[in-house]
Amino acid sequence: MRNVRASLRHLLPLTLLLGLLGAPLLSQTFLRTLAPPAITAPSALVQKNSDPLGRATPRGTLTGFMAAAQVGNYDRAAEYLQLPRQETGIDSARVIGDLKALLDHAYVGRLGTVTDNPELTYDPHLDANHERIGEFSVNGKELPLLMVRVPDGNNGHIWLISWSTLSKAGELANDVRAHEVERRMPPALVHHTVLSIPLWVWLAFLLLIPVALLAGAAAVTLVSFPAWLLGRIKHRAAQWEVWANIRGPVLLFATAAAHAIGMRMITVPLLFREYYLRVQGTALLFAVAWLLWDFVTVWTRRMRRKVSAPEERGTLSLILLFHRVLKVLIVTAALLCVLYLAGFNLSAALAGLGIGGIAVALAAQKTIENLFGGISILTDRVMRVGDLCRVGDTVGKVEDIGLRSTRIRTFDRGLISVPNGTLAAANVENLSARDKLRIFAIVSLSQSTSRVQIEAVLAEVGAMLREHPQVESTSCWIRLARLGTGSIDLEMHAYVLTYEYSEFINVRQDILLRVMQIVESCGTSLASTTPIINVAGAPFANTTEATEARAMGSGQR
């Protein structure tokens, strides 16, 4: 409950701010986007195909009529109706009022779903040049909303609301007025308007915000208690952590849904209904973006706890990169959706983003190549921090795997930075990935060693290798390899059961010392190199040896 109250304290000012500022802003934007287009060029082609009142399409006609009727401009609103000129005694103001009442309280559909195609769609069940764009429904009675396409006198065509609908609108309008909420309200709230919307609609909109907030908080509380209880019973703190982080967006989503239900119970004008749906869509979109944002935050936090080891710093860099990229994508997608809901055309914006992306990709080609190379190294796990690797002619220990380059410390203690793009295309040998390390040595015995001694050395060294606790007994061997001019060579092969190089060199040292002991115990010795003695006056083998000797002699003097 304490967390819910904290969420309420933070969310109430935000919701009120969105309600007070977002609705008028989006409503004005909506009216501007739906306003009839004006002729800005004197071109004959524009005058032929465009109408100054925006009647070139059914949506433009219906929107223009609602905008004019909403502000009380009945003369302009009559321009959107097919009123018979030969009949007299028609009260155009009454017709306009009846049609507006039906559109506000009985129209089934949305302005945004009305076709924006200027061409006629043929329907065999309708009269010539007529098209159905919706219907009115009052107490089980239905009336189709028809439009007719007529010539405009300039070799073009315009759309008007058909007289066949207007002539039957009066009866349904009387049924609507009998059940209007406005008839039970003070006249001041009905006749006073803000942005051409009655004052009572704005008051209902604002008063429903705290009511919806309380309803949403109650719904979140009902869901929070079982989630908390389940987490305590099963000792799953991670699940409760996820719920604690997403409680805010869930509260906003529930509040928006409760407010929409309340507004649906109140019959509001069609235009207000249209931009209210846009505000409602913005609130829901914000809730979804907030929910995704929190999911990414929780996922990043949990992954960072799993890769806390120093050798996983490269993976941590990759996680943080994905964290930032996902959040940028969430914000970008949310902003584009908000602009779309506000009525902006996103084609130019998306095209600009595409061209800008191509330009950035060309300018930062190497950087992007290294970035994707780093991602490839980290995801494929070719190497990790602390591994001993060979890259080309370079052998060393990996100290850091970044998003642009990888740093390798060589045996000479030099630090080499290799671009990830180059590293991804090179042949990388991970020496630390070996499950066992190989010993291969040539044991050179003196030429005076007898056959019996050689066989004894082979037998005892072989037994020593097979009995050594850190040597793989099934693959070790020692064999007589060659009879040289200065020594008798034995080849020894064995696998040490370790992948740590420091432990390997200790085992290798122990094995070589044991070999020396066995050789001595068998009564022989290792072959020694024969020193070269130059007798005075003897010629050198070649001029190079003579030059080196003269240099050494001059240096001694």
C-alpha positions as CSV (number, residue, x, y, z in Angstrom):
1,M,0.0,0.0,0.0
2,R,2.9,2.4,0.7
3,N,4.2,1.8,-2.8
4,V,0.8,2.4,-4.3
5,R,0.4,5.7,-2.4
6,A,3.9,6.8,-3.6
7,S,2.9,6.0,-7.1
8,L,-0.3,8.0,-6.7
9,R,1.6,11.0,-5.4
10,H,3.9,10.9,-8.4
11,L,1.3,10.0,-11.0
12,L,-1.5,12.4,-10.0
13,P,0.3,15.6,-11.1
14,L,1.5,14.0,-14.3
15,T,-2.0,12.8,-15.2
16,L,-3.6,16.2,-14.4
17,L,-0.9,17.9,-16.5
18,L,-1.5,15.5,-19.4
19,G,-5.2,16.1,-19.1
20,L,-5.1,19.9,-18.9
21,L,-2.4,20.5,-21.5
22,G,-2.5,17.5,-23.7
23,A,-6.2,17.6,-24.6
24,P,-6.4,21.3,-25.8
25,L,-3.1,20.9,-27.6
26,L,-4.2,17.7,-29.5
27,S,-7.6,19.1,-30.1
28,Q,-6.2,22.2,-31.8
29,T,-3.8,20.0,-33.8
30,F,-6.7,17.8,-34.8
31,L,-8.8,20.7,-35.9
32,R,-5.9,22.1,-37.9
33,T,-5.3,18.8,-39.6
34,L,-9.0,18.4,-40.4
35,A,-9.5,21.9,-41.5
36,P,-10.4,22.4,-45.2
37,P,-7.4,23.1,-47.3
38,A,-7.0,26.6,-48.7
39,I,-6.0,27.4,-52.3
40,T,-2.5,28.9,-52.1
41,A,-1.6,28.8,-55.8
42,P,-3.5,30.4,-58.7
43,S,-2.8,27.4,-60.9
44,A,-5.8,26.3,-63.0
45,L,-5.0,22.7,-62.2
46,V,-5.3,23.4,-58.4
47,Q,-8.5,25.3,-58.9
48,K,-9.9,22.4,-61.0
49,N,-9.2,19.6,-58.6
50,S,-9.3,21.4,-55.2
51,D,-12.3,22.9,-53.3
52,P,-11.8,25.9,-51.0
53,L,-14.1,24.3,-48.5
54,G,-12.4,20.9,-48.5
55,R,-15.3,19.0,-50.1
56,A,-13.2,17.0,-52.5
57,T,-13.5,13.9,-50.3
58,P,-16.3,12.5,-48.1
59,R,-14.1,12.9,-45.0
60,G,-13.3,16.5,-45.9
61,T,-17.0,17.3,-46.3
62,L,-18.0,15.6,-43.0
63,T,-15.2,17.2,-41.1
64,G,-15.8,20.7,-42.6
65,F,-19.5,20.5,-41.7
66,M,-18.7,19.5,-38.1
67,A,-16.1,22.2,-37.7
68,A,-18.5,24.9,-39.0
69,A,-21.5,23.7,-37.1
70,Q,-19.5,23.4,-33.9
71,V,-18.6,27.1,-33.9
72,G,-22.2,28.1,-35.0
73,N,-21.3,29.2,-38.5
74,Y,-24.5,27.8,-40.1
75,D,-24.0,29.7,-43.4
76,R,-20.7,27.9,-44.0
77,A,-22.2,24.6,-42.7
78,A,-25.0,24.8,-45.3
79,E,-22.4,24.7,-48.0
80,Y,-21.7,21.0,-47.1
81,L,-25.4,20.0,-47.5
82,Q,-27.4,19.0,-50.6
83,L,-30.4,21.3,-49.9
84,P,-33.0,21.3,-52.7
85,R,-33.1,24.7,-54.4
86,Q,-36.6,24.4,-55.8
87,E,-38.2,23.8,-52.5
88,T,-39.0,26.7,-50.2
89,G,-39.7,26.8,-46.6
90,I,-36.8,24.6,-45.6
91,D,-35.3,25.7,-42.3
92,S,-31.6,25.2,-43.0
93,A,-30.7,26.0,-39.4
94,R,-33.1,23.3,-38.2
95,V,-31.6,20.8,-40.7
96,I,-28.1,21.7,-39.6
97,G,-29.0,21.3,-35.9
98,D,-30.7,18.0,-36.5
99,L,-27.7,16.6,-38.4
100,K,-25.2,17.9,-35.8
101,A,-27.3,16.3,-32.9
102,L,-27.2,13.0,-34.8
103,L,-23.5,13.2,-35.5
104,D,-22.7,14.1,-31.8
105,H,-25.0,11.5,-30.2
106,A,-26.0,8.8,-32.6
107,Y,-23.2,8.4,-35.2
108,V,-21.8,4.9,-35.3
109,G,-18.1,5.2,-36.3
110,R,-15.3,7.7,-36.3
111,L,-14.3,10.6,-38.5
112,G,-10.9,9.0,-39.1
113,T,-12.5,5.9,-40.7
114,V,-14.5,7.8,-43.3
115,T,-13.0,7.4,-46.7
116,D,-10.6,10.0,-48.0
117,N,-10.8,8.9,-51.6
118,P,-12.3,11.5,-53.9
119,E,-13.5,8.9,-56.4
120,L,-16.9,7.3,-56.2
121,T,-17.2,3.6,-55.0
122,Y,-20.0,2.0,-56.9
123,D,-22.8,0.3,-54.8
124,P,-25.7,-1.2,-56.8
125,H,-28.0,-0.8,-53.7
126,L,-27.7,3.0,-53.7
127,D,-28.8,5.7,-56.0
128,A,-26.4,7.0,-58.7
129,N,-23.4,9.0,-57.4
130,H,-24.2,8.1,-53.8
131,E,-21.9,6.5,-51.2
132,R,-22.6,5.3,-47.7
133,I,-20.1,6.5,-45.1
134,G,-21.8,5.4,-41.9
135,E,-25.1,5.3,-40.1
136,F,-27.1,6.7,-37.2
137,S,-28.7,4.5,-34.5
138,V,-31.3,5.7,-32.0
139,N,-33.4,3.3,-29.9
140,G,-33.2,0.5,-32.5
141,K,-33.9,2.9,-35.4
142,E,-31.2,3.2,-38.0
143,L,-30.6,5.8,-40.7
144,P,-27.7,5.5,-43.3
145,L,-25.5,8.5,-43.6
146,L,-25.2,9.1,-47.4
147,M,-23.1,11.5,-49.5
148,V,-23.6,12.4,-53.1
149,R,-21.0,13.4,-55.6
150,V,-22.0,16.4,-57.7
151,P,-20.3,18.7,-60.3
152,D,-18.8,21.9,-58.8
153,G,-19.1,24.0,-61.9
154,N,-15.4,24.0,-62.6
155,N,-15.1,20.7,-64.5
156,G,-14.6,19.0,-61.1
157,H,-16.7,17.3,-58.5
158,I,-17.5,17.8,-54.8
159,W,-19.1,15.7,-52.1
160,L,-22.3,16.8,-50.2
161,I,-24.3,15.2,-47.5
162,S,-27.3,13.7,-49.3
163,W,-30.8,15.1,-49.0
164,S,-32.1,11.6,-48.6
165,T,-30.4,11.5,-45.2
166,L,-31.2,15.1,-44.3
167,S,-34.9,14.7,-45.0
168,K,-35.2,11.8,-42.5
169,A,-32.9,13.3,-39.8
170,G,-35.5,15.3,-38.0
171,E,-37.4,12.4,-36.5
172,L,-34.3,10.7,-35.1
173,A,-33.0,14.0,-33.9
174,N,-36.1,14.5,-31.8
175,D,-35.5,11.1,-30.2
176,V,-31.9,12.1,-29.4
177,R,-32.9,15.4,-27.9
178,A,-35.3,13.7,-25.6
179,H,-32.5,11.8,-24.0
180,E,-29.8,14.5,-24.1
181,V,-27.7,15.0,-21.0
182,E,-27.6,18.7,-21.8
183,R,-31.3,19.1,-21.1
184,R,-30.7,18.3,-17.4
185,M,-27.8,20.6,-17.0
186,P,-27.6,24.3,-16.1
187,P,-27.7,26.5,-19.3
188,A,-24.4,28.2,-18.4
189,L,-22.6,24.9,-18.7
190,V,-24.2,24.1,-22.0
191,H,-24.0,27.5,-23.8
192,H,-20.5,28.5,-22.7
193,T,-17.8,26.8,-24.8
194,V,-14.0,26.4,-24.7
195,L,-12.5,25.7,-28.0
196,S,-16.0,25.3,-29.4
197,I,-16.7,22.5,-26.9
198,P,-19.4,22.9,-24.2
199,L,-18.1,23.7,-20.7
200,W,-19.8,20.7,-19.2
201,V,-17.8,18.3,-21.4
202,W,-14.5,19.8,-20.1
203,L,-15.7,19.6,-16.5
204,A,-16.7,16.0,-17.0
205,F,-13.3,15.3,-18.6
206,L,-11.4,16.8,-15.7
207,L,-13.6,15.4,-12.9
208,L,-13.3,11.9,-14.3
209,I,-9.4,12.0,-13.9
210,P,-9.3,11.6,-10.1
211,V,-12.2,9.2,-10.2
212,A,-10.4,7.1,-12.8
213,L,-7.1,7.4,-10.9
214,L,-8.7,6.0,-7.8
215,A,-10.3,3.2,-9.8
216,G,-7.0,2.3,-11.4
217,A,-5.2,2.4,-8.0
218,A,-7.8,0.0,-6.6
219,A,-7.3,-2.4,-9.5
220,V,-3.5,-2.3,-9.1
221,T,-3.9,-3.0,-5.3
222,L,-6.1,-6.0,-6.0
223,V,-3.5,-7.4,-8.3
224,S,-0.5,-6.4,-6.1
225,F,-1.6,-8.4,-3.1
226,P,-1.7,-11.8,-4.8
227,A,1.6,-11.1,-6.5
228,W,3.3,-10.1,-3.2
229,L,1.8,-13.1,-1.4
230,L,3.0,-15.5,-4.2
231,G,6.5,-14.0,-4.0
232,R,6.6,-14.5,-0.3
233,I,5.3,-18.0,-0.3
234,K,7.6,-19.3,-3.1
235,H,10.5,-17.0,-2.1
236,R,10.7,-15.6,-5.6
237,A,12.0,-12.1,-5.0
238,A,12.7,-11.6,-8.7
239,Q,9.0,-11.9,-9.6
240,W,8.1,-9.3,-7.0
241,E,10.9,-7.1,-8.2
242,V,9.4,-7.2,-11.7
243,W,6.0,-6.4,-10.5
244,A,7.3,-3.5,-8.3
245,N,8.9,-1.9,-11.3
246,I,5.9,-2.2,-13.7
247,R,3.3,-1.1,-11.2
248,G,3.5,2.5,-12.4
249,P,2.7,1.8,-16.1
250,V,0.1,-0.6,-15.1
251,L,-1.5,2.0,-12.9
252,L,-1.5,4.5,-15.8
253,F,-3.0,1.9,-18.1
254,A,-5.8,1.1,-15.7
255,T,-6.5,4.8,-15.0
256,A,-6.7,5.5,-18.8
257,A,-9.0,2.5,-19.3
258,A,-11.3,3.6,-16.4
259,H,-11.4,7.2,-17.7
260,A,-12.3,5.9,-21.2
261,I,-15.2,3.9,-19.7
262,G,-16.4,6.9,-17.8
263,M,-16.3,9.1,-20.9
264,R,-18.1,6.5,-22.9
265,M,-21.0,6.7,-20.5
266,I,-21.3,10.4,-21.3
267,T,-22.5,11.4,-24.7
268,V,-20.0,14.0,-26.0
269,P,-19.8,15.8,-29.3
270,L,-18.2,13.9,-32.3
271,L,-15.2,16.2,-32.7
272,F,-14.4,16.1,-29.0
273,R,-14.8,12.3,-29.2
274,E,-12.3,12.2,-32.0
275,Y,-9.5,14.1,-30.3
276,Y,-10.3,12.6,-27.0
277,L,-9.5,9.2,-28.6
278,R,-6.2,10.7,-29.7
279,V,-5.4,11.8,-26.1
280,Q,-6.5,8.4,-24.8
281,G,-4.3,6.7,-27.4
282,T,-1.4,8.9,-26.3
283,A,-1.9,8.0,-22.6
284,L,-2.1,4.3,-23.5
285,L,1.0,4.6,-25.7
286,F,2.9,6.3,-22.9
287,A,1.9,3.5,-20.6
288,V,3.1,0.9,-23.0
289,A,6.4,2.8,-23.6
290,W,6.8,3.1,-19.8
291,L,6.2,-0.6,-19.3
292,L,8.8,-1.6,-22.0
293,W,11.2,0.9,-20.4
294,D,10.9,-0.7,-17.0
295,F,11.1,-4.2,-18.5
296,V,14.4,-3.2,-20.1
297,T,15.7,-1.7,-16.8
298,V,14.8,-4.9,-14.8
299,W,16.4,-7.1,-17.5
300,T,19.6,-5.1,-17.5
301,R,19.8,-5.1,-13.7
302,R,19.3,-8.9,-13.5
303,M,21.9,-9.5,-16.3
304,R,24.4,-7.3,-14.6
305,R,24.2,-9.3,-11.4
306,K,24.9,-12.5,-13.4
307,V,28.0,-11.1,-15.1
308,S,29.7,-9.5,-12.1
309,A,32.9,-11.5,-12.7
310,P,35.9,-9.4,-14.0
311,E,36.4,-11.7,-17.0
312,E,32.8,-10.9,-18.1
313,R,33.4,-7.2,-18.6
314,G,33.0,-7.6,-22.4
315,T,29.6,-9.2,-21.9
316,L,28.6,-6.4,-19.5
317,S,29.6,-3.8,-22.2
318,L,27.3,-5.6,-24.7
319,I,24.5,-5.7,-22.2
320,L,24.8,-2.0,-21.5
321,L,24.9,-1.3,-25.3
322,F,21.7,-3.3,-25.8
323,H,20.2,-1.4,-22.8
324,R,20.8,2.0,-24.4
325,V,19.8,0.9,-27.9
326,L,16.5,-0.6,-26.7
327,K,15.7,2.5,-24.7
328,V,16.5,4.8,-27.7
329,L,14.2,2.6,-29.9
330,I,11.4,2.8,-27.3
331,V,11.6,6.6,-27.1
332,T,11.9,7.0,-30.9
333,A,8.9,4.7,-31.6
334,A,6.8,6.4,-28.9
335,L,7.6,9.8,-30.4
336,L,6.7,8.7,-33.9
337,C,3.5,7.2,-32.7
338,V,2.5,10.4,-30.8
339,L,3.2,12.4,-33.9
340,Y,1.1,10.0,-36.0
341,L,-1.8,10.3,-33.4
342,A,-1.4,14.1,-33.6
343,G,-2.1,14.0,-37.3
344,F,1.4,14.6,-38.7
345,N,2.5,12.9,-41.9
346,L,5.4,10.6,-41.0
347,S,6.4,9.7,-44.6
348,A,8.8,12.6,-44.9
349,A,10.2,12.1,-41.4
350,L,10.8,8.4,-42.0
351,A,12.4,9.1,-45.4
352,G,14.6,11.7,-43.7
353,L,15.6,9.2,-41.0
354,G,16.4,6.6,-43.7
355,I,18.6,9.1,-45.7
356,G,20.3,10.3,-42.4
357,G,20.9,6.7,-41.4
358,I,22.6,5.9,-44.7
359,A,24.8,9.0,-44.5
360,V,25.9,8.1,-40.9
361,A,26.5,4.5,-41.9
362,L,28.8,5.6,-44.8
363,A,30.6,8.2,-42.7
364,A,31.2,5.8,-39.8
365,Q,31.7,2.6,-41.8
366,K,34.8,1.5,-39.9
367,T,33.3,2.4,-36.5
368,I,30.2,0.3,-37.3
369,E,32.4,-2.5,-38.6
370,N,34.3,-2.6,-35.3
371,L,31.0,-2.3,-33.3
372,F,29.5,-5.3,-35.1
373,G,32.8,-7.1,-34.8
374,G,32.8,-6.6,-31.1
375,I,29.2,-7.9,-30.9
376,S,30.2,-10.9,-32.9
377,I,33.2,-11.7,-30.6
378,L,31.1,-11.3,-27.5
379,T,28.1,-13.3,-28.7
380,D,30.2,-16.1,-30.3
381,R,32.5,-16.2,-27.2
382,V,35.6,-16.6,-29.3
383,M,37.6,-15.3,-26.4
384,R,37.1,-14.0,-22.9
385,V,39.0,-11.6,-20.7
386,G,41.9,-13.5,-19.2
387,D,42.3,-16.0,-22.1
388,L,45.6,-16.8,-23.7
389,C,45.2,-16.3,-27.5
390,R,47.2,-16.2,-30.7
391,V,46.1,-13.7,-33.3
392,G,48.3,-13.9,-36.3
393,D,51.9,-13.7,-35.0
394,T,50.7,-12.1,-31.7
395,V,50.4,-14.3,-28.6
396,G,49.2,-12.8,-25.3
397,K,46.5,-12.6,-22.7
398,V,43.2,-10.8,-23.4
399,E,42.8,-7.9,-20.9
400,D,39.7,-6.2,-22.2
401,I,37.1,-6.7,-25.0
402,G,35.5,-3.4,-25.8
403,L,32.9,-2.4,-28.4
404,R,35.6,-0.9,-30.7
405,S,38.8,-2.8,-30.0
406,T,40.3,-5.7,-28.0
407,R,43.4,-5.2,-25.9
408,I,46.0,-8.0,-25.6
409,R,48.9,-8.1,-23.2
410,T,51.9,-9.9,-24.8
411,F,54.6,-11.9,-23.0
412,D,56.9,-8.9,-23.5
413,R,54.3,-6.9,-21.4
414,G,53.4,-4.8,-24.4
415,L,49.7,-3.8,-24.8
416,I,48.3,-4.3,-28.3
417,S,44.9,-2.9,-29.3
418,V,43.3,-4.8,-32.2
419,P,40.2,-3.4,-33.9
420,N,37.3,-5.7,-33.5
421,G,36.6,-5.6,-37.3
422,T,40.1,-6.9,-37.9
423,L,39.8,-9.5,-35.1
424,A,36.5,-10.8,-36.4
425,A,38.1,-11.5,-39.8
426,A,41.3,-13.0,-38.5
427,N,42.2,-16.6,-37.5
428,V,42.0,-16.6,-33.7
429,E,43.4,-19.5,-31.7
430,N,42.3,-19.6,-28.1
431,L,45.1,-21.3,-26.3
432,S,43.1,-21.2,-23.0
433,A,40.3,-23.3,-24.5
434,R,42.5,-26.4,-24.6
435,D,41.3,-29.1,-22.2
436,K,44.9,-30.5,-21.9
437,L,48.4,-29.3,-22.8
438,R,51.0,-31.4,-24.7
439,I,54.5,-32.2,-23.7
440,F,56.8,-33.1,-26.6
441,A,60.5,-33.4,-25.9
442,I,63.6,-35.0,-27.6
443,V,65.8,-36.9,-25.1
444,S,69.3,-37.1,-26.6
445,L,71.5,-39.8,-25.1
446,S,75.2,-40.1,-25.5
447,Q,76.6,-42.3,-28.4
448,S,78.2,-44.6,-25.8
449,T,74.7,-45.8,-24.6
450,S,74.2,-49.5,-25.2
451,R,71.1,-51.2,-26.4
452,V,70.3,-52.6,-23.0
453,Q,70.6,-49.1,-21.5
454,I,68.3,-47.7,-24.2
455,E,65.6,-50.3,-23.6
456,A,65.8,-49.7,-19.8
457,V,65.4,-45.9,-20.3
458,L,62.4,-46.5,-22.7
459,A,60.8,-48.9,-20.2
460,E,61.3,-46.8,-17.1
461,V,60.3,-43.5,-18.7
462,G,57.2,-45.0,-20.2
463,A,56.2,-46.5,-16.9
464,M,56.8,-43.1,-15.2
465,L,54.6,-41.3,-17.7
466,R,51.8,-43.8,-17.3
467,E,51.9,-43.7,-13.5
468,H,52.1,-39.9,-13.2
469,P,48.9,-38.5,-11.7
470,Q,48.7,-35.5,-14.0
471,V,49.5,-37.3,-17.3
472,E,46.9,-38.9,-19.5
473,S,48.1,-42.6,-19.4
474,T,46.4,-43.8,-22.6
475,S,48.1,-41.4,-24.9
476,C,51.7,-41.0,-23.6
477,W,54.7,-42.7,-25.2
478,I,58.4,-42.6,-25.7
479,R,60.2,-44.1,-28.7
480,L,63.6,-44.4,-30.3
481,A,63.5,-41.8,-33.1
482,R,67.0,-41.6,-34.7
483,L,70.6,-42.6,-34.4
484,G,72.4,-39.3,-35.0
485,T,76.1,-38.5,-35.5
486,G,76.4,-37.0,-32.1
487,S,73.6,-38.5,-30.1
488,I,70.9,-41.1,-29.9
489,D,67.5,-39.3,-29.9
490,L,64.3,-40.5,-28.1
491,E,61.0,-38.7,-28.7
492,M,58.7,-38.3,-25.7
493,H,55.0,-37.3,-26.0
494,A,52.4,-36.8,-23.2
495,Y,49.3,-34.8,-22.4
496,V,49.1,-33.0,-19.1
497,L,45.6,-32.9,-17.6
498,T,45.3,-29.2,-17.0
499,Y,44.5,-26.1,-19.0
500,E,46.4,-23.7,-16.7
501,Y,49.7,-22.8,-18.2
502,S,51.3,-22.1,-14.9
503,E,50.4,-25.6,-13.6
504,F,51.5,-27.1,-16.9
505,I,55.1,-25.8,-16.7
506,N,55.5,-27.1,-13.2
507,V,54.3,-30.6,-14.3
508,R,56.6,-30.4,-17.3
509,Q,59.6,-29.5,-15.1
510,D,58.8,-32.5,-12.8
511,I,58.6,-34.9,-15.7
512,L,61.9,-33.7,-17.3
513,L,63.7,-34.0,-13.9
514,R,62.4,-37.5,-13.5
515,V,63.7,-38.4,-17.0
516,M,67.2,-37.1,-16.1
517,Q,67.1,-39.2,-13.0
518,I,66.1,-42.3,-14.9
519,V,68.8,-41.8,-17.5
520,E,71.4,-41.5,-14.7
521,S,70.1,-44.6,-12.9
522,C,70.4,-46.6,-16.1
523,G,74.1,-45.9,-16.2
524,T,74.2,-43.5,-19.2
525,S,74.0,-39.8,-19.7
526,L,72.5,-37.1,-21.9
527,A,74.5,-36.2,-25.0
528,S,76.6,-33.0,-24.7
529,T,77.4,-30.6,-27.5
530,T,81.0,-31.0,-28.9
531,P,83.0,-27.7,-28.5
532,I,84.6,-26.4,-31.6
533,I,88.4,-25.8,-31.1
534,N,90.2,-23.7,-33.7
535,V,93.8,-24.8,-33.9
536,A,96.3,-22.0,-34.5
537,G,97.0,-21.5,-38.1
538,A,94.0,-23.5,-39.3
539,P,91.9,-21.8,-41.9
540,F,88.3,-20.8,-41.1
541,A,85.5,-22.6,-42.8
542,N,84.2,-19.4,-44.5
543,T,84.8,-15.7,-44.6
544,T,81.9,-15.0,-42.2
545,E,83.6,-16.9,-39.4
546,A,86.9,-15.1,-40.2
547,T,85.2,-11.7,-40.0
548,E,83.5,-12.6,-36.7
549,A,86.7,-13.9,-35.2
550,R,88.6,-10.7,-36.2
551,A,85.8,-8.6,-34.6
552,M,86.0,-10.6,-31.4
553,G,89.8,-10.3,-31.4
554,S,89.8,-6.6,-31.9
555,G,87.2,-6.2,-29.1
556,Q,89.4,-8.2,-26.7
557,R,92.3,-6.0,-27.4
